[in-house]
Amino acid sequence: MAQISFKQLQAFVAVADLASFRRAADKLNTTQPNISSRISSLETQVGHRLMARDAGSVRLSPMGEKLLIEARSVLRAMDGFLLAAEDDSLFDGTLRIGVTEMIVHTWLGAFFKALKARFPNIDVDLTVDLSMNLSDAISEQRLDLALQNGPFLRTTTGNTDLGPLPMMWVGAPSLNIGTKVLSLRDLAQHPVLTHARGTIPYEQMQDHFAAFPDISVRHVSSSNLAACHQMTRDGLGVACLPEAMVREDLANGILMPLRYLWVPDALQFFARFDADTCPSFVRAAADLAQIEAQKHADAATG
């Protein structure tokens, strides 16, 4: 019987799905020559050419198309075998996760601890980016799991609700504006520190301010939410930030809530993945993210 390995089948399916040896190597956390070697060895074992590279693209042969169906079945069977063994330490590999910066500053650390406790042999490859870029990455299979806010232009077969992140206006106590209800004219006495251009909060603020053309607002956007947060703490302006991000500063008196009666919509977050092709630990990771997001939300109300 041919000595076909699990890693050879993994490489074959990854190259077929991604149409790229390089991207398959990234997904499997190895090198492109290693992927090429696995495919070559598999072709030698089965005695057929499975795919051809042509001007940077990859095309499956008729036999490759036929065996791809069986290779997927083997990978699903192995995944089911590991699940039946009821020992999550048997799962290994790399989980490519993309998150928005808001999650980094709220419950990401707790999520990673829970993930490591359950899957100790799964390594994490983390990408932090804007939600629109994460959507492209998950669609192109450059990520296994995206923890991001909607709305989305493209659908995914896996979509776990992580709940909302409400926004609130805050400022440093030194600004002395934390006691009364503020008008936009009051707010505009200070720079308004906001999220990056192209994000939903930024666009909603632009629309809101545009409704008051007689009031000049100094609108300072930042692609780094942590920098925006720190500038607000330093009294360099006012900001509308996720409540979860500023919760500790509010409790310690480093920041104060501002009584401006309009806020951008709460951002609705989801864990998104390809439920049709992903290993079971990806779906389990999405479920863990949901649990940690709910814990963080409960802490705000408890």
FITORZA-249508 format. One record per atom (N, C-alpha, C): residue in three letters; x, y, z. Coordinates in steps of 0.1 Angstrom, whole numbers, plus 5000, padded with zeros to 4 digits. Layout:
residues N
ALAXYZ/...
***
This chain:
residues 302
MET500849885000/MET500050005000/MET500950125000/ALA500550224993/ALA501250354992/ALA501350415006/GLN502450475009/GLN502750545021/GLN502350695020/ILE501150725019/ILE500650865017/ILE500450925031/SER501051045033/SER500951105046/SER499851205047/PHE499451235059/PHE498351335062/PHE498851475057/LYS500151505059/LYS500651635055/LYS500651645040/GLN500851535033/GLN500751545018/GLN499351585014/LEU498351525020/LEU496951555016/LEU496651695021/GLN497151735032/GLN496851875036/GLN497451975026/ALA498651945021/ALA499252035011/ALA498452034998/PHE498051914994/PHE497351904982/PHE496051984982/VAL495251974993/VAL493952044994/VAL494252194996/ALA495252235003/ALA495552375005/ALA495952444991/VAL496752374984/VAL497152434971/VAL495952434961/ALA495152334962/ALA493952334953/ALA492952444957/ASP492852474970/ASP491852574974/ASP492352714972/LEU493652734973/LEU494252864972/LEU494852894959/ALA495052794950/ALA495552814937/ALA496952874938/SER497752834948/SER499052904950/SER499852814960/PHE501052784956/PHE501952704965/PHE502452794976/ARG502652924973/ARG503153014983/ARG502053034994/ARG500853064990/ARG499753085000/ARG499452955007/ALA499552845001/ALA499352715008/ALA500452705019/ALA501652745016/ALA502752735026/ALA502452835037/ASP501952945034/ASP501653045045/ASP500552985054/LYS499552925048/LYS498452865056/LYS498852755065/LEU499752675060/LEU500252555067/LEU501552585075/ASN501952715076/ASN503052755084/ASN504352675080/THR504552665067/THR505852605063/THR506352675051/THR507252615044/THR507952685032/THR507352635019/GLN507552725009/GLN507052684996/GLN507752554990/PRO509052544992/PRO509752424987/PRO509252294995/ASN508852315007/ASN508252205015/ASN506952155009/ILE506152255005/ILE504852224999/ILE505052154986/SER505952204978/SER506352144965/SER506752004966/SER507551974977/SER508051844979/SER506951744983/ARG506051794991/ARG504851714995/ARG504051674983/ILE503751774974/ILE502951744963/ILE503651654953/SER504951674951/SER505751584943/SER505751444948/SER505851424961/SER505851294967/SER504551224966/LEU503451304967/LEU502151254966/LEU501851204952/GLU502351284942/GLU502151244928/GLU502951114925/THR504051104931/THR504850974929/THR504150864934/GLN503550874946/GLN502850764953/GLN501650724945/VAL500850814940/VAL499650774933/VAL499850754918/GLY501050784913/GLY501350764899/GLY500650844889/HIS500250964893/HIS499551064884/HIS499951204887/ARG500051284876/ARG500251424878/ARG498851484883/LEU498951554894/LEU497751604901/LEU497451754897/MET498551824894/MET498351964891/MET499452024883/ALA499252134877/ALA500252194868/ALA500352344872/ARG501552394872/ARG501752544874/ARG501952604861/ASP501252714859/ASP501352784846/ASP501252934848/ALA502353004846/ALA502353154847/ALA501853194860/GLY502253134871/GLY501853174884/GLY500553114889/SER499753044881/SER498552984885/SER498752834886/VAL497752774893/VAL497752634895/VAL496452574890/ARG496652464882/ARG495452404876/ARG495452254879/LEU494352204884/LEU494252054887/LEU494151974875/SER494751864874/SER494451774863/SER493151694865/PRO492651624855/PRO491451554858/PRO491551454870/MET492751384871/MET492851304882/MET492951384895/GLY493551494894/GLY493651584906/GLY492251624911/GLU491351664902/GLU490051694905/GLU489351574912/LYS489551454907/LYS488951334912/LYS489451304926/LEU490751314928/LEU491351284941/LEU491151394952/LEU490851514947/LEU490651624957/LEU489451594965/ILE488351534959/ILE487151494967/ILE487551394978/GLU488351294974/GLU488751194984/GLU489651254995/ALA490551344991/ALA491451405000/ALA490651485011/ARG489651555006/ARG488851635016/ARG488151535026/SER487751425021/SER487051325029/SER488051275040/VAL489251245036/VAL490251195045/VAL490551305056/LEU490651435052/LEU490851535062/LEU489751555072/ARG488451545066/ARG487351545075/ARG487251435085/ALA487651315080/ALA487651195088/ALA488651205099/MET489851255096/MET490851275106/MET490351375117/ASP489751485112/ASP489151585122/ASP488151515131/GLY487251435125/GLY486251365133/GLY486851265143/PHE487951205138/PHE488651105147/PHE489251185159/LEU489851295157/LEU490451375168/LEU489351425178/LEU488151465172/LEU487051505180/LEU486551395189/ALA486451275183/ALA485951155190/ALA486851115201/ALA488151145200/ALA489151115210/ALA488951195223/GLU488251305222/GLU487951395233/GLU489251445240/ASP490251485232/ASP491451535238/ASP491951645228/ASP491651775232/ASP491951885223/ASP493351905221/SER494251845230/SER495651865228/SER496151785216/LEU495351705210/LEU495751625198/LEU495751715186/PHE495051825186/PHE494951915175/PHE496251995175/ASP496852005163/ASP498052095162/ASP497952175148/GLY498852265147/GLY498852355135/GLY498852495138/THR498452575129/THR498452725131/THR497052775127/LEU496552865136/LEU495252935134/LEU495553075131/ARG495253115119/ARG495453255114/ARG494253335117/ILE494453425127/ILE493253505132/ILE493553645128/GLY492453715124/GLY492453855121/GLY491453925130/VAL491854035137/VAL491054105146/VAL491154255143/THR490054325147/THR490154475147/THR490754525159/GLU491254645159/GLU491954705171/GLU491054715183/MET489754735181/MET488854745192/MET488954615201/ILE489054505194/ILE489054375202/ILE490354365209/VAL491454415203/VAL492754405209/VAL492754475223/HIS492054585224/HIS491954665236/HIS490854635245/THR490154525242/THR489054485251/THR489254335256/TRP488854235249/TRP488854095254/TRP489854005247/LEU490654055238/LEU491553965231/LEU492453875240/GLY493053945250/GLY493953865259/GLY493253755266/ALA492053775270/ALA491253665277/ALA490953555267/PHE490653595255/PHE490353495244/PHE491553405242/PHE492753465240/PHE493953395237/PHE494253295249/LYS494053335261/LYS494253245273/LYS493353125272/ALA492053155269/ALA491053045268/ALA491452955257/LEU491853005245/LEU492252925234/LEU493452835237/LYS494452895243/LYS495652815247/LYS495352705257/ALA494452735266/ALA494052635276/ALA493352515270/ARG492552545260/ARG491852435253/ARG492652365242/PHE493352445234/PHE494152385223/PHE495652425225/PRO496352355234/PRO497752395238/PRO498652385226/ASN498352305216/ASN499352275205/ASN498952345192/ILE497952445193/ILE497652525182/ILE498352655184/ASP499152695174/ASP499852825174/ASP498952925167/VAL499053055171/VAL498253165166/VAL499153255158/ASP498653285146/ASP499253385137/ASP498253505137/LEU498653615143/LEU497653725145/LEU497853835135/THR496753885129/THR496754005121/THR495754105127/VAL496254235129/VAL495354335134/VAL495154435122/ASP493954465118/ASP493654545107/ASP492254605107/LEU491954695098/LEU490654745097/LEU489654635092/SER488454645096/SER487454535093/SER487354515078/MET487354615070/MET487254595055/MET488454515050/ASN489654535055/ASN490754455051/ASN490654305056/LEU490154285067/LEU489954155073/LEU488954075064/SER487854145059/SER486954085051/SER487554035038/ASP488454115032/ASP489154065020/ASP489953945023/ALA490653945035/ALA491553835038/ALA490853705041/ILE489653715047/ILE488953595050/ILE488353545037/SER487953625028/SER487353585015/SER488453515007/GLU489653565007/GLU490753514999/GLU491453395007/GLN490953355018/GLN491453245026/GLN492853275031/ARG493153405033/ARG494453435040/ARG494353435055/LEU493053425060/LEU492853405074/LEU491853285076/ASP491953225087/ASP491053115091/ASP489853165098/LEU490053275106/LEU489053335115/LEU489253485116/ALA488153555114/ALA488153705115/ALA487253745126/LEU487653825136/LEU486853875147/LEU486654025143/GLN485554065138/GLN485454195132/GLN483954245133/ASN483854375130/ASN482554435130/ASN481954445116/GLY480554435115/GLY479854455103/GLY479654605100/PRO478954635089/PRO478354535079/PRO479454475070/PHE479054375063/PHE479954305054/PHE479454295040/LEU480354315030/LEU479954315016/LEU479954165011/ARG480654085018/ARG480753945014/ARG480253855025/THR479553745022/THR479053655032/THR480153545035/THR480053485047/THR480753365050/THR479853255056/THR480153135054/THR479353025058/THR479353005074/GLY480353055080/GLY480453055095/GLY480353195100/ASN479453225109/ASN479153365113/ASN478653355128/THR479453375137/THR479153365151/THR478953505157/ASP477853535163/ASP477553665169/ASP478353685181/LEU479153795181/LEU479953835193/LEU479353945201/GLY478254005196/GLY477554105203/GLY478054245200/PRO477454345205/PRO477854485202/PRO478854545211/LEU479554645206/LEU480454735214/LEU479854875214/PRO479154915224/PRO478655055224/PRO479755155226/MET479455275220/MET480355385220/MET479955485230/MET480955565235/MET480655675244/MET481655785243/TRP481155905246/TRP482056025246/TRP482856035259/VAL484156055258/VAL484956075270/VAL485956185268/GLY486456235280/GLY487456335280/GLY488256335293/ALA489356405293/ALA490156405306/ALA489456505315/PRO489556475329/PRO488956565339/PRO489456705337/SER490756725333/SER491356855332/SER490556945322/LEU489756895313/LEU488956975304/LEU487757045310/ASN487356995322/ASN486257055330/ASN484957065322/ILE484656965315/ILE483356975307/ILE482556845310/GLY482756775320/GLY482156645323/GLY480856655330/THR480356775334/THR479156775343/THR477856815336/LYS477956895325/LYS476656945319/LYS476456875306/VAL475156885301/VAL474856835288/VAL475556925278/LEU476256865269/LEU477056945259/LEU476356965246/SER476457085240/SER476057105227/SER477257075217/LEU476957065204/LEU478157045195/LEU479057165196/ARG478557285198/ARG479457405199/ARG480357385211/ASP479857335222/ASP480757305234/ASP481757195231/LEU481357095224/LEU482256985221/LEU483357035211/ALA482957125202/ALA483857165192/ALA484957265197/GLN484857295210/GLN485957375216/GLN487257305217/HIS487157165215/HIS488257085216/HIS488456995204/PRO489656955200/PRO489756865189/PRO488956735192/VAL488256685181/VAL487556555183/VAL488456445177/LEU488956365186/LEU489756255182/LEU488956135178/THR489156085166/THR488255975161/THR489055855155/HIS488255765151/HIS488755645144/HIS489255675130/ALA489855575124/ALA490455595111/ALA489455625100/ARG489855705090/ARG488955735079/ARG488555595072/GLY487255595068/GLY486755475062/GLY486055385071/THR486255405084/THR485555325094/THR484155375096/ILE483255295101/ILE481855335104/ILE481755445114/PRO482455445125/PRO482355555134/PRO482755685128/TYR483855685120/TYR484355805114/TYR483355865104/GLU482755775096/GLU481755815086/GLU480555875092/GLN480055805103/GLN478855855110/GLN479155995117/MET480356015122/MET480656145128/MET480756255117/GLN481356215106/GLN481356315095/GLN479956355091/ASP479056265090/ASP477656295086/ASP476956375097/HIS477256345109/HIS476656415120/HIS477156565121/PHE478356585120/PHE478956715120/PHE478456805108/ALA478356735097/ALA477956805085/ALA476556865086/ALA475756815095/ALA474356865097/ALA474356995104/PHE475557045109/PHE475757175116/PHE476857255109/PRO476557305097/PRO477557365088/PRO478057495095/ASP477357555104/ASP477857675110/ASP478857655121/ILE479057525125/ILE479957495136/ILE481257425130/SER482357485133/SER483657425128/SER484157325138/VAL484357195134/VAL484757095142/VAL486157045138/ARG487157045147/ARG488456995144/ARG488456845145/HIS488356775134/HIS488156635134/HIS489556565131/VAL490056505141/VAL491456445140/VAL491256295140/SER491556225129/SER491356085128/SER492756015130/SER492655895134/SER493855815137/SER493655675133/SER494655615126/SER494555465123/SER494955385135/ASN495455445145/ASN495855375157/ASN494955415169/LEU494055325173/LEU493055355183/LEU493755375197/ALA494855305199/ALA495555315212/ALA496055455213/ALA496555515202/ALA497155655202/ALA495955755204/CYS494855725198/CYS493655815201/CYS493255805215/HIS493255695221/HIS492955675235/HIS493955745244/GLN495255735241/GLN496255805250/GLN496155955248/MET495956005236/MET495756145235/MET494556205242/THR493556125243/THR492356165251/THR492656165266/ARG493456065270/ARG493856065284/ARG494756185288/ASP495556225278/ASP496456345280/ASP495756475279/GLY494456475276/GLY493756605275/GLY493856675262/LEU494256605252/LEU494556675239/LEU493256685230/GLY492156635235/GLY490956635228/GLY489856555234/VAL488756545228/VAL487656455233/VAL487556345223/ALA486956235227/ALA486856125218/ALA485556045221/CYS485155975210/CYS484055875212/CYS484655735210/LEU484755665221/LEU485555535220/LEU484555425225/PRO484955295223/PRO484155185228/PRO484155195243/GLU482955175249/GLU482855175264/GLU483855075270/ALA483954955264/ALA484754855269/ALA486254895270/MET486654975261/MET488055015260/MET488355115271/VAL487455205275/VAL487755305285/VAL487155275299/ARG486655155301/ARG485955115313/ARG486955135325/GLU488155095324/GLU489055105336/GLU489455245338/ASP489655325328/ASP489955465330/ASP488855545336/LEU487655505333/LEU486455575339/LEU486455535354/ALA486655415357/ALA486655365371/ALA487755435380/ASN488855465373/ASN490055525380/ASN490055675380/GLY489055735373/GLY489055875372/GLY490055935362/ILE490655855354/ILE491555905344/ILE490855975332/LEU489655925329/LEU488755985319/LEU487356005326/MET486556095320/MET485256115325/MET484256105313/PRO483056055316/PRO482056045305/PRO481556185302/LEU481356215289/LEU480856345285/LEU479356325281/ARG478556425284/ARG477156425282/ARG476756485269/TYR477256435258/TYR476856475245/TYR475856375240/LEU474656415236/LEU473556315235/LEU473556235222/TRP474456265213/TRP474456175201/TRP475756095202/VAL475655965198/VAL476855875197/VAL476655795184/PRO477755755178/PRO477655665167/PRO477055535171/ASP476555465161/ASP475855335164/ASP476955235171/ALA476355155180/ALA477255045185/ALA477654955174/LEU478954915174/LEU479454825164/LEU479154675167/GLN478554605158/GLN478154475160/GLN479354385155/PHE479854295163/PHE480954215160/PHE480554065158/PHE481354005149/PHE481053865146/PHE482453785144/ALA482353655147/ALA483553565143/ALA483153505130/ARG483953525120/ARG483653485106/ARG484653385101/PHE484153275095/PHE485053175090/PHE484353085079/ASP485053005073/ASP484552915062/ASP484152785069/ALA482852775072/ALA482352655079/ALA482452525071/ASP482552545058/ASP482552425049/ASP483852355048/THR484952425050/THR486252365048/THR487152375061/CYS486852455071/CYS487752475082/CYS487752345091/PRO488952325098/PRO489052225108/PRO488052265120/SER487652165128/SER486752185139/SER487252285149/PHE488652295151/PHE489152385161/PHE488852535157/VAL488652565144/VAL488352705140/VAL486952735145/ARG486052645143/ARG484652675148/ARG484652685164/ALA485452595170/ALA485552605185/ALA486152735189/ALA487152785182/ALA487752915185/ALA486753025184/ALA485853015174/ALA484753115173/ALA483853115185/ASP483552995189/ASP482652975201/ASP483353035214/LEU484653015215/LEU485353065226/LEU485353215226/ALA485553275214/ALA485453425212/ALA484153475217/GLN483053405214/GLN481753445218/GLN481553445233/ILE482153345239/ILE482053335254/ILE482853445260/GLU484053475256/GLU484853585262/GLU484253725259/ALA483653745247/ALA482953865244/ALA481753885254/GLN481053785256/GLN479953795265/GLN480353815280/LYS481453755284/LYS481953775297/LYS482353925299/HIS482953985289/HIS483354125289/HIS482154215290/ALA481154175282/ALA479954255282/ALA479254245296/ASP479254135302/ASP478554115315/ASP479254185326/ALA480554205324/ALA481354275334/ALA480954425335/ALA480454475324/ALA480054615323/ALA478754645330/THR477854535330/THR476554555336/THR476454495350/GLY477554415354/GLY477454345367/GLY478154425377/
***
